[in-house]
Amino acid sequence: MNFTPRKADDDSKTSKVIKYDPVTKYMAKDLITFRPEQDIYEAIDLMLKHKISGAPVLDKSGQLVGLLSEKDCLRVMISNAYHNDPIGVRTVADYMTINVASITPDKDVLDVANLFLSSNYRRFPVVENGKLLGQVSRRDILKAAKDMKSANWKS
């Protein structure tokens, strides 16, 4: 069964527009990033050391060129086992996801929650004019939901 909510009447006395926080309030700004030419095993070590599931890949000018995830890194093991690739000659560029789904800083947390619900992505880089500003994860949006509950919902 499809559900289409009724739109609120345009009467300003009865309708109340809810303004949601911008994604920039919840995004992480101090990020671990990788370079395309970086050794893939060094990147894996950093992901494990910092307990992160992925990170943006930036070129020398700071432009977002990819994203390296745990799933991408699992391909290293498969590549070594099935294709007998030599260890230590692969770079982040060989495994990173190139077509990165990103968002702009003008999105609000509701927009991003909807994006997470309609995709399998665990994080979205926040990008403006090709430059990485930060990254927002599902957990960041859950924090926003918790803040909304404490501010707006009655227990």
C-alpha positions, 0 to 999 in steps of 0.5 A: 500500500502506497502512502502519500501524505496530505499537504498542509494547507497554505494558511500561515496561521495553521501551518507550521514549517519545521526547519531542520538543522543543516548537515554541516552541524553534524558532519565530521570535519577533521577527516582521515583522507587518502591519496590515489598514489598511496599504498593500499596496505598503508590505507588499510592499516590507517583504517584499522588503526583509527577504527573507520570504515572508509575515507575520502580520496583527495588529489594534490589540489584537495579535490575529491577523486574517490572514496575508499571503503572497507568493501573496496579493501576486501577486493585486495584479498580477492585480487591477491588470492585469485589473480596472484597479484604481487603484494605491495604494488597496489595503490588506493587508486586501484581499489577506490570507488570513483563515482562518489555520491556526495552532497552539498552543504545546503542539505539539511539532516532530513534530506540526508536521512532520506538519502541514506534510506534510499541507498546502501551508502554509509557515508556521504562526503560534503562537497562544495565546488569539488572541495571536501568540506566534511563527511556525514555518516548514518551515525551523525544523522542518528545524533541529529535525530536524537537531538530532534527528539530532545528538542521537539518530541514529547515523552 
